Amino acid sequence: MYQGQVASITSFNKKGKFDVLPQHANFISLIQKSLLIRDDRGETREIKVNNGLMRVKEDNVEVYIGIETLVV
């Protein structure tokens, strides 16, 4: 659904809202509600999801969601 360089990613987990910025520490989290992607030009794109899994490793972010979890 999205591939490319971004300035930041915002999402939600059970603890609340969180941001992933460049050089973020490695981590894995279950996510919910949405992903807000900010590109290098400052434009934002929101992808709504019911739940998913986000993995941040070595300055790369991967998000895994099932098709049935997409909110259209």
C-alpha positions as CSV (number, residue, x, y, z in Angstrom):
1,M,0.0,0.0,0.0
2,Y,3.0,2.3,0.5
3,Q,6.7,2.0,-0.3
4,G,9.3,4.7,-0.1
5,Q,11.1,7.2,2.1
6,V,9.2,8.9,4.9
7,A,9.9,11.6,7.5
8,S,7.7,9.9,10.1
9,I,5.0,7.3,10.8
10,T,2.4,7.7,13.5
11,S,0.2,4.9,14.8
12,F,-1.5,3.6,18.0
13,N,-1.0,0.7,20.3
14,K,-2.6,-0.3,23.6
15,K,-0.4,2.3,25.4
16,G,-1.6,5.1,23.0
17,K,-0.3,7.1,20.1
18,F,3.4,6.8,19.1
19,D,5.7,8.1,16.4
20,V,8.5,6.4,14.5
21,L,11.2,8.8,13.4
22,P,14.5,8.3,11.5
23,Q,17.0,6.2,13.4
24,H,14.3,4.9,15.7
25,A,15.3,2.0,18.0
26,N,14.4,-1.4,16.8
27,F,11.0,-2.7,18.1
28,I,7.9,-4.6,17.3
29,S,4.3,-3.6,18.3
30,L,0.8,-4.6,17.6
31,I,-1.0,-1.5,16.1
32,Q,-4.6,-0.4,15.8
33,K,-6.7,2.4,14.3
34,S,-4.5,3.9,11.6
35,L,-1.1,4.7,10.2
36,L,-0.3,8.3,9.4
37,I,2.6,8.5,7.0
38,R,4.4,11.9,6.5
39,D,6.7,12.0,3.4
40,D,9.8,14.1,2.9
41,R,7.7,16.9,1.4
42,G,5.5,17.2,4.4
43,E,2.5,15.6,2.8
44,T,0.5,13.1,4.9
45,R,-1.4,9.9,4.0
46,E,-3.6,8.0,6.4
47,I,-4.2,4.3,6.1
48,K,-7.0,3.1,8.5
49,V,-6.6,-0.4,9.9
50,N,-8.4,-2.4,12.7
51,N,-5.2,-4.0,13.8
52,G,-1.8,-5.1,12.5
53,L,1.9,-5.6,13.4
54,M,4.6,-3.0,13.0
55,R,8.3,-3.9,12.9
56,V,11.1,-1.3,13.0
57,K,14.5,-2.7,12.3
58,E,17.7,-1.0,11.1
59,D,15.9,2.2,10.1
60,N,13.3,0.3,8.1
61,V,9.6,-0.1,9.0
62,E,7.4,-3.0,7.9
63,V,3.7,-3.2,8.7
64,Y,1.7,-6.4,8.3
65,I,-2.1,-6.2,8.1
66,G,-4.6,-8.7,6.9
67,I,-6.9,-7.7,4.0
68,E,-9.9,-8.2,6.2
69,T,-8.6,-5.6,8.7
70,L,-8.6,-2.7,6.2
71,V,-11.2,-0.1,6.9
72,V,-12.6,1.2,3.7
